[in-house]
Amino acid sequence: MALREEVEKALESVRPRLQADGGDVELVDVSEDGIVKVKLKGACGGCPMAAMTLQNSITNTIKQAVPKIKEVQAI
């Protein structure tokens, strides 16, 4: 499975929780050196808790599912 597909699969497990709060996450890019770029959408885009959501939910889920990933960045 390609790296991007692995990351997308990991995001699918987080997405229902985000959507329940009116938000979502879009996978923008996965670089070969392990940097993932995501865009928080909907309610998550302007939420003051977005940084915590990114770190606690999204980053941890991706890194557990895809150990090759070094960093997750919101753009």
PDB file of N, CA, C, O and CB in Angstrom:
ATOM      1  N   MET A   1       0.841  -1.178   0.000  1.00  0.00           N
ATOM      2  CA  MET A   1       0.000   0.000   0.000  1.00  0.00           C
ATOM      3  C   MET A   1       0.888   1.244   0.000  1.00  0.00           C
ATOM      4  O   MET A   1       1.889   1.307   0.714  1.00  0.00           O
ATOM      5  CB  MET A   1      -0.958  -0.003   1.219  1.00  0.00           C
ATOM      6  N   ALA A   2       0.510   2.218  -0.802  1.00  0.00           N
ATOM      7  CA  ALA A   2       1.277   3.462  -0.890  1.00  0.00           C
ATOM      8  C   ALA A   2       1.141   4.252   0.409  1.00  0.00           C
ATOM      9  O   ALA A   2       0.147   4.126   1.125  1.00  0.00           O
ATOM     10  CB  ALA A   2       0.804   4.316  -2.094  1.00  0.00           C
ATOM     11  N   LEU A   3       2.139   5.055   0.698  1.00  0.00           N
ATOM     12  CA  LEU A   3       2.173   5.845   1.924  1.00  0.00           C
ATOM     13  C   LEU A   3       0.930   6.730   2.040  1.00  0.00           C
ATOM     14  O   LEU A   3       0.319   6.817   3.105  1.00  0.00           O
ATOM     15  CB  LEU A   3       3.444   6.706   1.969  1.00  0.00           C
ATOM     16  N   ARG A   4       0.565   7.380   0.945  1.00  0.00           N
ATOM     17  CA  ARG A   4      -0.617   8.251   0.956  1.00  0.00           C
ATOM     18  C   ARG A   4      -1.881   7.458   1.302  1.00  0.00           C
ATOM     19  O   ARG A   4      -2.725   7.933   2.062  1.00  0.00           O
ATOM     20  CB  ARG A   4      -0.786   8.945  -0.413  1.00  0.00           C
ATOM     21  N   GLU A   5      -2.008   6.268   0.754  1.00  0.00           N
ATOM     22  CA  GLU A   5      -3.174   5.425   1.040  1.00  0.00           C
ATOM     23  C   GLU A   5      -3.216   5.025   2.509  1.00  0.00           C
ATOM     24  O   GLU A   5      -4.288   4.989   3.112  1.00  0.00           O
ATOM     25  CB  GLU A   5      -3.160   4.171   0.157  1.00  0.00           C
ATOM     26  N   GLU A   6      -2.067   4.727   3.085  1.00  0.00           N
ATOM     27  CA  GLU A   6      -1.998   4.362   4.497  1.00  0.00           C
ATOM     28  C   GLU A   6      -2.444   5.530   5.385  1.00  0.00           C
ATOM     29  O   GLU A   6      -3.177   5.338   6.356  1.00  0.00           O
ATOM     30  CB  GLU A   6      -0.568   3.926   4.866  1.00  0.00           C
ATOM     31  N   VAL A   7      -1.995   6.731   5.042  1.00  0.00           N
ATOM     32  CA  VAL A   7      -2.364   7.911   5.818  1.00  0.00           C
ATOM     33  C   VAL A   7      -3.860   8.190   5.663  1.00  0.00           C
ATOM     34  O   VAL A   7      -4.538   8.509   6.639  1.00  0.00           O
ATOM     35  CB  VAL A   7      -1.532   9.141   5.373  1.00  0.00           C
ATOM     36  N   GLU A   8      -4.367   8.071   4.452  1.00  0.00           N
ATOM     37  CA  GLU A   8      -5.795   8.304   4.213  1.00  0.00           C
ATOM     38  C   GLU A   8      -6.640   7.318   5.010  1.00  0.00           C
ATOM     39  O   GLU A   8      -7.683   7.682   5.555  1.00  0.00           O
ATOM     40  CB  GLU A   8      -6.120   8.188   2.711  1.00  0.00           C
ATOM     41  N   LYS A   9      -6.188   6.079   5.075  1.00  0.00           N
ATOM     42  CA  LYS A   9      -6.908   5.066   5.850  1.00  0.00           C
ATOM     43  C   LYS A   9      -6.914   5.435   7.335  1.00  0.00           C
ATOM     44  O   LYS A   9      -7.929   5.267   8.010  1.00  0.00           O
ATOM     45  CB  LYS A   9      -6.270   3.670   5.645  1.00  0.00           C
ATOM     46  N   ALA A  10      -5.796   5.933   7.842  1.00  0.00           N
ATOM     47  CA  ALA A  10      -5.727   6.368   9.244  1.00  0.00           C
ATOM     48  C   ALA A  10      -6.679   7.538   9.490  1.00  0.00           C
ATOM     49  O   ALA A  10      -7.340   7.597  10.527  1.00  0.00           O
ATOM     50  CB  ALA A  10      -4.278   6.772   9.620  1.00  0.00           C
ATOM     51  N   LEU A  11      -6.750   8.464   8.539  1.00  0.00           N
ATOM     52  CA  LEU A  11      -7.644   9.613   8.694  1.00  0.00           C
ATOM     53  C   LEU A  11      -9.107   9.185   8.721  1.00  0.00           C
ATOM     54  O   LEU A  11      -9.929   9.824   9.379  1.00  0.00           O
ATOM     55  CB  LEU A  11      -7.418  10.615   7.566  1.00  0.00           C
ATOM     56  N   GLU A  12      -9.433   8.119   8.017  1.00  0.00           N
ATOM     57  CA  GLU A  12     -10.814   7.630   8.007  1.00  0.00           C
ATOM     58  C   GLU A  12     -11.280   7.254   9.414  1.00  0.00           C
ATOM     59  O   GLU A  12     -12.467   7.357   9.722  1.00  0.00           O
ATOM     60  CB  GLU A  12     -10.943   6.421   7.070  1.00  0.00           C
ATOM     61  N   SER A  13     -10.357   6.822  10.260  1.00  0.00           N
ATOM     62  CA  SER A  13     -10.746   6.443  11.620  1.00  0.00           C
ATOM     63  C   SER A  13     -10.988   7.669  12.507  1.00  0.00           C
ATOM     64  O   SER A  13     -11.694   7.575  13.511  1.00  0.00           O
ATOM     65  CB  SER A  13      -9.669   5.556  12.243  1.00  0.00           C
ATOM     66  N   VAL A  14     -10.411   8.812  12.145  1.00  0.00           N
ATOM     67  CA  VAL A  14     -10.576  10.049  12.914  1.00  0.00           C
ATOM     68  C   VAL A  14     -11.776  10.851  12.414  1.00  0.00           C
ATOM     69  O   VAL A  14     -12.443  11.546  13.181  1.00  0.00           O
ATOM     70  CB  VAL A  14      -9.301  10.904  12.834  1.00  0.00           C
ATOM     71  N   ARG A  15     -12.029  10.739  11.131  1.00  0.00           N
ATOM     72  CA  ARG A  15     -13.028  11.583  10.466  1.00  0.00           C
ATOM     73  C   ARG A  15     -14.412  11.578  11.130  1.00  0.00           C
ATOM     74  O   ARG A  15     -15.001  12.651  11.256  1.00  0.00           O
ATOM     75  CB  ARG A  15     -13.171  11.142   9.046  1.00  0.00           C
ATOM     76  N   PRO A  16     -14.965  10.437  11.561  1.00  0.00           N
ATOM     77  CA  PRO A  16     -16.310  10.466  12.156  1.00  0.00           C
ATOM     78  C   PRO A  16     -16.414  11.359  13.394  1.00  0.00           C
ATOM     79  O   PRO A  16     -17.433  12.018  13.598  1.00  0.00           O
ATOM     80  CB  PRO A  16     -16.729   9.065  12.525  1.00  0.00           C
ATOM     81  N   ARG A  17     -15.365  11.384  14.218  1.00  0.00           N
ATOM     82  CA  ARG A  17     -15.376  12.251  15.401  1.00  0.00           C
ATOM     83  C   ARG A  17     -15.362  13.720  15.007  1.00  0.00           C
ATOM     84  O   ARG A  17     -16.053  14.536  15.617  1.00  0.00           O
ATOM     85  CB  ARG A  17     -14.178  11.941  16.302  1.00  0.00           C
ATOM     86  N   LEU A  18     -14.580  14.057  13.993  1.00  0.00           N
ATOM     87  CA  LEU A  18     -14.527  15.444  13.529  1.00  0.00           C
ATOM     88  C   LEU A  18     -15.862  15.857  12.920  1.00  0.00           C
ATOM     89  O   LEU A  18     -16.364  16.950  13.179  1.00  0.00           O
ATOM     90  CB  LEU A  18     -13.395  15.630  12.503  1.00  0.00           C
ATOM     91  N   GLN A  19     -16.429  14.969  12.107  1.00  0.00           N
ATOM     92  CA  GLN A  19     -17.694  15.272  11.442  1.00  0.00           C
ATOM     93  C   GLN A  19     -18.838  15.400  12.444  1.00  0.00           C
ATOM     94  O   GLN A  19     -19.786  16.149  12.207  1.00  0.00           O
ATOM     95  CB  GLN A  19     -18.019  14.194  10.415  1.00  0.00           C
ATOM     96  N   ALA A  20     -18.760  14.683  13.547  1.00  0.00           N
ATOM     97  CA  ALA A  20     -19.790  14.777  14.584  1.00  0.00           C
ATOM     98  C   ALA A  20     -19.826  16.176  15.192  1.00  0.00           C
ATOM     99  O   ALA A  20     -20.860  16.611  15.700  1.00  0.00           O
ATOM    100  CB  ALA A  20     -19.545  13.731  15.682  1.00  0.00           C
ATOM    101  N   ASP A  21     -18.692  16.880  15.140  1.00  0.00           N
ATOM    102  CA  ASP A  21     -18.607  18.247  15.661  1.00  0.00           C
ATOM    103  C   ASP A  21     -18.708  19.287  14.543  1.00  0.00           C
ATOM    104  O   ASP A  21     -18.444  20.467  14.776  1.00  0.00           O
ATOM    105  CB  ASP A  21     -17.298  18.436  16.430  1.00  0.00           C
ATOM    106  N   GLY A  22     -19.086  18.867  13.340  1.00  0.00           N
ATOM    107  CA  GLY A  22     -19.256  19.796  12.227  1.00  0.00           C
ATOM    108  C   GLY A  22     -17.971  20.115  11.486  1.00  0.00           C
ATOM    109  O   GLY A  22     -17.923  21.086  10.730  1.00  0.00           O
ATOM    110  N   GLY A  23     -16.931  19.324  11.685  1.00  0.00           N
ATOM    111  CA  GLY A  23     -15.652  19.574  11.015  1.00  0.00           C
ATOM    112  C   GLY A  23     -15.248  18.421  10.120  1.00  0.00           C
ATOM    113  O   GLY A  23     -16.012  17.480   9.909  1.00  0.00           O
ATOM    114  N   ASP A  24     -14.052  18.509   9.604  1.00  0.00           N
ATOM    115  CA  ASP A  24     -13.502  17.447   8.768  1.00  0.00           C
ATOM    116  C   ASP A  24     -12.013  17.724   8.579  1.00  0.00           C
ATOM    117  O   ASP A  24     -11.510  18.786   8.945  1.00  0.00           O
ATOM    118  CB  ASP A  24     -14.246  17.359   7.386  1.00  0.00           C
ATOM    119  N   VAL A  25     -11.330  16.756   8.007  1.00  0.00           N
ATOM    120  CA  VAL A  25      -9.909  16.910   7.699  1.00  0.00           C
ATOM    121  C   VAL A  25      -9.683  16.431   6.271  1.00  0.00           C
ATOM    122  O   VAL A  25     -10.225  15.409   5.852  1.00  0.00           O
ATOM    123  CB  VAL A  25      -9.011  16.115   8.712  1.00  0.00           C
ATOM    124  N   GLU A  26      -8.880  17.178   5.537  1.00  0.00           N
ATOM    125  CA  GLU A  26      -8.548  16.837   4.156  1.00  0.00           C
ATOM    126  C   GLU A  26      -7.058  16.572   4.069  1.00  0.00           C
ATOM    127  O   GLU A  26      -6.249  17.368   4.546  1.00  0.00           O
ATOM    128  CB  GLU A  26      -8.970  17.968   3.174  1.00  0.00           C
ATOM    129  N   LEU A  27      -6.696  15.455   3.459  1.00  0.00           N
ATOM    130  CA  LEU A  27      -5.289  15.141   3.235  1.00  0.00           C
ATOM    131  C   LEU A  27      -4.815  15.924   2.021  1.00  0.00           C
ATOM    132  O   LEU A  27      -5.345  15.755   0.923  1.00  0.00           O
ATOM    133  CB  LEU A  27      -5.069  13.606   3.035  1.00  0.00           C
ATOM    134  N   VAL A  28      -3.818  16.778   2.216  1.00  0.00           N
ATOM    135  CA  VAL A  28      -3.319  17.624   1.142  1.00  0.00           C
ATOM    136  C   VAL A  28      -2.090  17.002   0.481  1.00  0.00           C
ATOM    137  O   VAL A  28      -1.996  16.949  -0.745  1.00  0.00           O
ATOM    138  CB  VAL A  28      -2.984  19.018   1.676  1.00  0.00           C
ATOM    139  N   ASP A  29      -1.142  16.527   1.312  1.00  0.00           N
ATOM    140  CA  ASP A  29       0.102  15.999   0.744  1.00  0.00           C
ATOM    141  C   ASP A  29       0.769  15.047   1.722  1.00  0.00           C
ATOM    142  O   ASP A  29       0.661  15.201   2.939  1.00  0.00           O
ATOM    143  CB  ASP A  29       1.065  17.144   0.377  1.00  0.00           C
ATOM    144  N   VAL A  30       1.460  14.064   1.167  1.00  0.00           N
ATOM    145  CA  VAL A  30       2.315  13.169   1.938  1.00  0.00           C
ATOM    146  C   VAL A  30       3.650  13.127   1.207  1.00  0.00           C
ATOM    147  O   VAL A  30       3.724  12.632   0.083  1.00  0.00           O
ATOM    148  CB  VAL A  30       1.679  11.719   2.097  1.00  0.00           C
ATOM    149  N   SER A  31       4.698  13.639   1.829  1.00  0.00           N
ATOM    150  CA  SER A  31       6.003  13.651   1.178  1.00  0.00           C
ATOM    151  C   SER A  31       6.738  12.345   1.456  1.00  0.00           C
ATOM    152  O   SER A  31       6.429  11.628   2.408  1.00  0.00           O
ATOM    153  CB  SER A  31       6.841  14.854   1.656  1.00  0.00           C
ATOM    154  N   GLU A  32       7.703  12.058   0.616  1.00  0.00           N
ATOM    155  CA  GLU A  32       8.486  10.835   0.762  1.00  0.00           C
ATOM    156  C   GLU A  32       9.317  10.832   2.046  1.00  0.00           C
ATOM    157  O   GLU A  32       9.700   9.771   2.538  1.00  0.00           O
ATOM    158  CB  GLU A  32       9.395  10.658  -0.441  1.00  0.00           C
ATOM    159  N   ASP A  33       9.598  12.032   2.591  1.00  0.00           N
ATOM    160  CA  ASP A  33      10.396  12.099   3.820  1.00  0.00           C
ATOM    161  C   ASP A  33       9.529  12.077   5.080  1.00  0.00           C
ATOM    162  O   ASP A  33      10.015  12.378   6.170  1.00  0.00           O
ATOM    163  CB  ASP A  33      11.254  13.356   3.813  1.00  0.00           C
ATOM    164  N   GLY A  34       8.239  11.721   4.936  1.00  0.00           N
ATOM    165  CA  GLY A  34       7.401  11.499   6.109  1.00  0.00           C
ATOM    166  C   GLY A  34       6.684  12.710   6.670  1.00  0.00           C
ATOM    167  O   GLY A  34       6.322  12.722   7.847  1.00  0.00           O
ATOM    168  N   ILE A  35       6.471  13.738   5.844  1.00  0.00           N
ATOM    169  CA  ILE A  35       5.746  14.926   6.281  1.00  0.00           C
ATOM    170  C   ILE A  35       4.341  14.882   5.668  1.00  0.00           C
ATOM    171  O   ILE A  35       4.176  14.784   4.452  1.00  0.00           O
ATOM    172  CB  ILE A  35       6.507  16.242   5.869  1.00  0.00           C
ATOM    173  N   VAL A  36       3.338  14.957   6.543  1.00  0.00           N
ATOM    174  CA  VAL A  36       1.945  14.940   6.098  1.00  0.00           C
ATOM    175  C   VAL A  36       1.386  16.345   6.254  1.00  0.00           C
ATOM    176  O   VAL A  36       1.598  16.992   7.279  1.00  0.00           O
ATOM    177  CB  VAL A  36       1.093  13.899   6.907  1.00  0.00           C
ATOM    178  N   LYS A  37       0.672  16.817   5.237  1.00  0.00           N
ATOM    179  CA  LYS A  37       0.010  18.112   5.312  1.00  0.00           C
ATOM    180  C   LYS A  37      -1.486  17.876   5.211  1.00  0.00           C
ATOM    181  O   LYS A  37      -1.971  17.218   4.292  1.00  0.00           O
ATOM    182  CB  LYS A  37       0.508  19.079   4.188  1.00  0.00           C
ATOM    183  N   VAL A  38      -2.210  18.432   6.184  1.00  0.00           N
ATOM    184  CA  VAL A  38      -3.661  18.297   6.217  1.00  0.00           C
ATOM    185  C   VAL A  38      -4.296  19.676   6.326  1.00  0.00           C
ATOM    186  O   VAL A  38      -3.664  20.642   6.752  1.00  0.00           O
ATOM    187  CB  VAL A  38      -4.107  17.395   7.392  1.00  0.00           C
ATOM    188  N   LYS A  39      -5.554  19.741   5.933  1.00  0.00           N
ATOM    189  CA  LYS A  39      -6.323  20.973   6.067  1.00  0.00           C
ATOM    190  C   LYS A  39      -7.549  20.655   6.899  1.00  0.00           C
ATOM    191  O   LYS A  39      -8.338  19.776   6.554  1.00  0.00           O
ATOM    192  CB  LYS A  39      -6.721  21.568   4.669  1.00  0.00           C
ATOM    193  N   LEU A  40      -7.703  21.384   8.010  1.00  0.00           N
ATOM    194  CA  LEU A  40      -8.884  21.234   8.846  1.00  0.00           C
ATOM    195  C   LEU A  40      -9.998  22.051   8.212  1.00  0.00           C
ATOM    196  O   LEU A  40      -9.801  23.208   7.840  1.00  0.00           O
ATOM    197  CB  LEU A  40      -8.610  21.687  10.323  1.00  0.00           C
ATOM    198  N   LYS A  41     -11.177  21.435   8.091  1.00  0.00           N
ATOM    199  CA  LYS A  41     -12.283  22.069   7.373  1.00  0.00           C
ATOM    200  C   LYS A  41     -13.507  22.202   8.267  1.00  0.00           C
ATOM    201  O   LYS A  41     -13.571  21.627   9.353  1.00  0.00           O
ATOM    202  CB  LYS A  41     -12.636  21.269   6.116  1.00  0.00           C
ATOM    203  N   GLY A  42     -14.470  22.967   7.789  1.00  0.00           N
ATOM    204  CA  GLY A  42     -15.712  23.147   8.520  1.00  0.00           C
ATOM    205  C   GLY A  42     -15.473  23.803   9.862  1.00  0.00           C
ATOM    206  O   GLY A  42     -14.679  24.738   9.975  1.00  0.00           O
ATOM    207  N   ALA A  43     -16.162  23.311  10.882  1.00  0.00           N
ATOM    208  CA  ALA A  43     -16.035  23.878  12.226  1.00  0.00           C
ATOM    209  C   ALA A  43     -14.615  23.760  12.755  1.00  0.00           C
ATOM    210  O   ALA A  43     -14.194  24.582  13.568  1.00  0.00           O
ATOM    211  CB  ALA A  43     -16.998  23.189  13.182  1.00  0.00           C
ATOM    212  N   CYS A  44     -13.866  22.751  12.309  1.00  0.00           N
ATOM    213  CA  CYS A  44     -12.488  22.565  12.782  1.00  0.00           C
ATOM    214  C   CYS A  44     -11.557  23.666  12.287  1.00  0.00           C
ATOM    215  O   CYS A  44     -10.554  23.969  12.933  1.00  0.00           O
ATOM    216  CB  CYS A  44     -11.959  21.210  12.334  1.00  0.00           C
ATOM    217  N   GLY A  45     -11.883  24.261  11.150  1.00  0.00           N
ATOM    218  CA  GLY A  45     -11.016  25.273  10.560  1.00  0.00           C
ATOM    219  C   GLY A  45     -10.822  26.495  11.429  1.00  0.00           C
ATOM    220  O   GLY A  45      -9.726  27.056  11.465  1.00  0.00           O
ATOM    221  N   GLY A  46     -11.863  26.924  12.134  1.00  0.00           N
ATOM    222  CA  GLY A  46     -11.748  28.124  12.951  1.00  0.00           C
ATOM    223  C   GLY A  46     -11.845  27.856  14.443  1.00  0.00           C
ATOM    224  O   GLY A  46     -11.947  28.789  15.240  1.00  0.00           O
ATOM    225  N   CYS A  47     -11.814  26.607  14.815  1.00  0.00           N
ATOM    226  CA  CYS A  47     -11.990  26.235  16.212  1.00  0.00           C
ATOM    227  C   CYS A  47     -10.728  26.536  17.026  1.00  0.00           C
ATOM    228  O   CYS A  47      -9.619  26.236  16.585  1.00  0.00           O
ATOM    229  CB  CYS A  47     -12.350  24.751  16.323  1.00  0.00           C
ATOM    230  N   PRO A  48     -10.898  27.132  18.221  1.00  0.00           N
ATOM    231  CA  PRO A  48      -9.735  27.392  19.066  1.00  0.00           C
ATOM    232  C   PRO A  48      -9.048  26.101  19.541  1.00  0.00           C
ATOM    233  O   PRO A  48      -7.884  26.131  19.943  1.00  0.00           O
ATOM    234  CB  PRO A  48     -10.154  28.221  20.268  1.00  0.00           C
ATOM    235  N   MET A  49      -9.751  24.997  19.497  1.00  0.00           N
ATOM    236  CA  MET A  49      -9.184  23.712  19.914  1.00  0.00           C
ATOM    237  C   MET A  49      -8.529  22.966  18.748  1.00  0.00           C
ATOM    238  O   MET A  49      -8.087  21.829  18.915  1.00  0.00           O
ATOM    239  CB  MET A  49     -10.271  22.841  20.538  1.00  0.00           C
ATOM    240  N   ALA A  50      -8.462  23.588  17.584  1.00  0.00           N
ATOM    241  CA  ALA A  50      -7.950  22.914  16.390  1.00  0.00           C
ATOM    242  C   ALA A  50      -6.521  22.397  16.573  1.00  0.00           C
ATOM    243  O   ALA A  50      -6.204  21.294  16.128  1.00  0.00           O
ATOM    244  CB  ALA A  50      -8.002  23.859  15.207  1.00  0.00           C
ATOM    245  N   ALA A  51      -5.663  23.174  17.216  1.00  0.00           N
ATOM    246  CA  ALA A  51      -4.275  22.736  17.422  1.00  0.00           C
ATOM    247  C   ALA A  51      -4.227  21.490  18.294  1.00  0.00           C
ATOM    248  O   ALA A  51      -3.427  20.588  18.049  1.00  0.00           O
ATOM    249  CB  ALA A  51      -3.439  23.861  18.062  1.00  0.00           C
ATOM    250  N   MET A  52      -5.077  21.438  19.306  1.00  0.00           N
ATOM    251  CA  MET A  52      -5.112  20.271  20.174  1.00  0.00           C
ATOM    252  C   MET A  52      -5.683  19.055  19.434  1.00  0.00           C
ATOM    253  O   MET A  52      -5.198  17.935  19.591  1.00  0.00           O
ATOM    254  CB  MET A  52      -5.942  20.569  21.431  1.00  0.00           C
ATOM    255  N   THR A  53      -6.710  19.294  18.633  1.00  0.00           N
ATOM    256  CA  THR A  53      -7.290  18.219  17.832  1.00  0.00           C
ATOM    257  C   THR A  53      -6.239  17.661  16.879  1.00  0.00           C
ATOM    258  O   THR A  53      -6.106  16.447  16.723  1.00  0.00           O
ATOM    259  CB  THR A  53      -8.524  18.722  17.045  1.00  0.00           C
ATOM    260  N   LEU A  54      -5.499  18.560  16.247  1.00  0.00           N
ATOM    261  CA  LEU A  54      -4.464  18.130  15.307  1.00  0.00           C
ATOM    262  C   LEU A  54      -3.431  17.274  16.019  1.00  0.00           C
ATOM    263  O   LEU A  54      -3.069  16.204  15.530  1.00  0.00           O
ATOM    264  CB  LEU A  54      -3.786  19.344  14.647  1.00  0.00           C
ATOM    265  N   GLN A  55      -2.955  17.732  17.166  1.00  0.00           N
ATOM    266  CA  GLN A  55      -1.911  17.002  17.886  1.00  0.00           C
ATOM    267  C   GLN A  55      -2.434  15.712  18.502  1.00  0.00           C
ATOM    268  O   GLN A  55      -1.859  14.644  18.288  1.00  0.00           O
ATOM    269  CB  GLN A  55      -1.315  17.879  18.970  1.00  0.00           C
ATOM    270  N   ASN A  56      -3.514  15.802  19.260  1.00  0.00           N
ATOM    271  CA  ASN A  56      -3.983  14.660  20.037  1.00  0.00           C
ATOM    272  C   ASN A  56      -4.677  13.599  19.209  1.00  0.00           C
ATOM    273  O   ASN A  56      -4.432  12.407  19.399  1.00  0.00           O
ATOM    274  CB  ASN A  56      -4.907  15.127  21.098  1.00  0.00           C
ATOM    275  N   SER A  57      -5.527  14.006  18.305  1.00  0.00           N
ATOM    276  CA  SER A  57      -6.281  13.012  17.539  1.00  0.00           C
ATOM    277  C   SER A  57      -5.607  12.645  16.231  1.00  0.00           C
ATOM    278  O   SER A  57      -5.265  11.487  15.991  1.00  0.00           O
ATOM    279  CB  SER A  57      -7.667  13.521  17.260  1.00  0.00           C
ATOM    280  N   ILE A  58      -5.424  13.644  15.398  1.00  0.00           N
ATOM    281  CA  ILE A  58      -4.975  13.380  14.032  1.00  0.00           C
ATOM    282  C   ILE A  58      -3.529  12.890  13.994  1.00  0.00           C
ATOM    283  O   ILE A  58      -3.251  11.837  13.420  1.00  0.00           O
ATOM    284  CB  ILE A  58      -5.117  14.635  13.183  1.00  0.00           C
ATOM    285  N   THR A  59      -2.606  13.639  14.595  1.00  0.00           N
ATOM    286  CA  THR A  59      -1.188  13.266  14.551  1.00  0.00           C
ATOM    287  C   THR A  59      -0.950  11.905  15.203  1.00  0.00           C
ATOM    288  O   THR A  59      -0.272  11.052  14.632  1.00  0.00           O
ATOM    289  CB  THR A  59      -0.335  14.334  15.245  1.00  0.00           C
ATOM    290  N   ASN A  60      -1.503  11.704  16.390  1.00  0.00           N
ATOM    291  CA  ASN A  60      -1.288  10.431  17.080  1.00  0.00           C
ATOM    292  C   ASN A  60      -1.846   9.259  16.292  1.00  0.00           C
ATOM    293  O   ASN A  60      -1.206   8.211  16.204  1.00  0.00           O
ATOM    294  CB  ASN A  60      -1.920  10.467  18.459  1.00  0.00           C
ATOM    295  N   THR A  61      -3.025   9.421  15.720  1.00  0.00           N
ATOM    296  CA  THR A  61      -3.636   8.343  14.941  1.00  0.00           C
ATOM    297  C   THR A  61      -2.792   8.008  13.720  1.00  0.00           C
ATOM    298  O   THR A  61      -2.555   6.835  13.429  1.00  0.00           O
ATOM    299  CB  THR A  61      -5.054   8.730  14.508  1.00  0.00           C
ATOM    300  N   ILE A  62      -2.339   9.028  13.009  1.00  0.00           N
ATOM    301  CA  ILE A  62      -1.535   8.796  11.804  1.00  0.00           C
ATOM    302  C   ILE A  62      -0.213   8.123  12.167  1.00  0.00           C
ATOM    303  O   ILE A  62       0.187   7.154  11.521  1.00  0.00           O
ATOM    304  CB  ILE A  62      -1.271  10.126  11.060  1.00  0.00           C
ATOM    305  N   LYS A  63       0.466   8.630  13.195  1.00  0.00           N
ATOM    306  CA  LYS A  63       1.770   8.072  13.560  1.00  0.00           C
ATOM    307  C   LYS A  63       1.665   6.635  14.074  1.00  0.00           C
ATOM    308  O   LYS A  63       2.568   5.831  13.842  1.00  0.00           O
ATOM    309  CB  LYS A  63       2.428   8.945  14.616  1.00  0.00           C
ATOM    310  N   GLN A  64       0.581   6.305  14.765  1.00  0.00           N
ATOM    311  CA  GLN A  64       0.401   4.925  15.216  1.00  0.00           C
ATOM    312  C   GLN A  64       0.147   3.998  14.038  1.00  0.00           C
ATOM    313  O   GLN A  64       0.661   2.880  14.003  1.00  0.00           O
ATOM    314  CB  GLN A  64      -0.755   4.832  16.215  1.00  0.00           C
ATOM    315  N   ALA A  65      -0.640   4.456  13.077  1.00  0.00           N
ATOM    316  CA  ALA A  65      -0.989   3.622  11.930  1.00  0.00           C
ATOM    317  C   ALA A  65       0.135   3.541  10.907  1.00  0.00           C
ATOM    318  O   ALA A  65       0.309   2.517  10.246  1.00  0.00           O
ATOM    319  CB  ALA A  65      -2.238   4.153  11.270  1.00  0.00           C
ATOM    320  N   VAL A  66       0.901   4.628  10.778  1.00  0.00           N
ATOM    321  CA  VAL A  66       1.957   4.711   9.764  1.00  0.00           C
ATOM    322  C   VAL A  66       3.229   5.224  10.434  1.00  0.00           C
ATOM    323  O   VAL A  66       3.494   6.426  10.414  1.00  0.00           O
ATOM    324  CB  VAL A  66       1.534   5.645   8.572  1.00  0.00           C
ATOM    325  N   PRO A  67       4.023   4.320  11.032  1.00  0.00           N
ATOM    326  CA  PRO A  67       5.214   4.747  11.783  1.00  0.00           C
ATOM    327  C   PRO A  67       6.246   5.532  10.969  1.00  0.00           C
ATOM    328  O   PRO A  67       7.081   6.222  11.553  1.00  0.00           O
ATOM    329  CB  PRO A  67       5.879   3.550  12.361  1.00  0.00           C
ATOM    330  N   LYS A  68       6.208   5.445   9.649  1.00  0.00           N
ATOM    331  CA  LYS A  68       7.169   6.179   8.804  1.00  0.00           C
ATOM    332  C   LYS A  68       6.932   7.680   8.842  1.00  0.00           C
ATOM    333  O   LYS A  68       7.815   8.455   8.472  1.00  0.00           O
ATOM    334  CB  LYS A  68       7.086   5.689   7.361  1.00  0.00           C
ATOM    335  N   ILE A  69       5.753   8.101   9.284  1.00  0.00           N
ATOM    336  CA  ILE A  69       5.420   9.524   9.304  1.00  0.00           C
ATOM    337  C   ILE A  69       6.136  10.199  10.460  1.00  0.00           C
ATOM    338  O   ILE A  69       6.082   9.741  11.602  1.00  0.00           O
ATOM    339  CB  ILE A  69       3.893   9.735   9.414  1.00  0.00           C
ATOM    340  N   LYS A  70       6.818  11.315  10.136  1.00  0.00           N
ATOM    341  CA  LYS A  70       7.598  12.047  11.128  1.00  0.00           C
ATOM    342  C   LYS A  70       6.832  13.224  11.692  1.00  0.00           C
ATOM    343  O   LYS A  70       6.971  13.554  12.870  1.00  0.00           O
ATOM    344  CB  LYS A  70       8.894  12.526  10.526  1.00  0.00           C
ATOM    345  N   GLU A  71       6.013  13.867  10.847  1.00  0.00           N
ATOM    346  CA  GLU A  71       5.369  15.105  11.261  1.00  0.00           C
ATOM    347  C   GLU A  71       4.055  15.282  10.509  1.00  0.00           C
ATOM    348  O   GLU A  71       3.923  14.879   9.353  1.00  0.00           O
ATOM    349  CB  GLU A  71       6.300  16.312  11.020  1.00  0.00           C
ATOM    350  N   VAL A  72       3.081  15.895  11.192  1.00  0.00           N
ATOM    351  CA  VAL A  72       1.810  16.250  10.575  1.00  0.00           C
ATOM    352  C   VAL A  72       1.650  17.752  10.737  1.00  0.00           C
ATOM    353  O   VAL A  72       1.735  18.277  11.848  1.00  0.00           O
ATOM    354  CB  VAL A  72       0.601  15.463  11.217  1.00  0.00           C
ATOM    355  N   GLN A  73       1.417  18.446   9.620  1.00  0.00           N
ATOM    356  CA  GLN A  73       1.282  19.889   9.627  1.00  0.00           C
ATOM    357  C   GLN A  73      -0.092  20.287   9.119  1.00  0.00           C
ATOM    358  O   GLN A  73      -0.602  19.705   8.161  1.00  0.00           O
ATOM    359  CB  GLN A  73       2.378  20.540   8.781  1.00  0.00           C
ATOM    360  N   ALA A  74      -0.691  21.283   9.763  1.00  0.00           N
ATOM    361  CA  ALA A  74      -1.941  21.866   9.264  1.00  0.00           C
ATOM    362  C   ALA A  74      -1.580  23.042   8.379  1.00  0.00           C
ATOM    363  O   ALA A  74      -0.727  23.858   8.729  1.00  0.00           O
ATOM    364  CB  ALA A  74      -2.887  22.310  10.438  1.00  0.00           C
ATOM    365  N   ILE A  75      -2.231  23.126   7.235  1.00  0.00           N
ATOM    366  CA  ILE A  75      -1.975  24.256   6.337  1.00  0.00           C
ATOM    367  C   ILE A  75      -3.242  25.070   6.146  1.00  0.00           C
ATOM    368  O   ILE A  75      -3.232  26.066   5.423  1.00  0.00           O
ATOM    369  CB  ILE A  75      -1.445  23.766   4.974  1.00  0.00           C
TER     370      ILE A  75
END
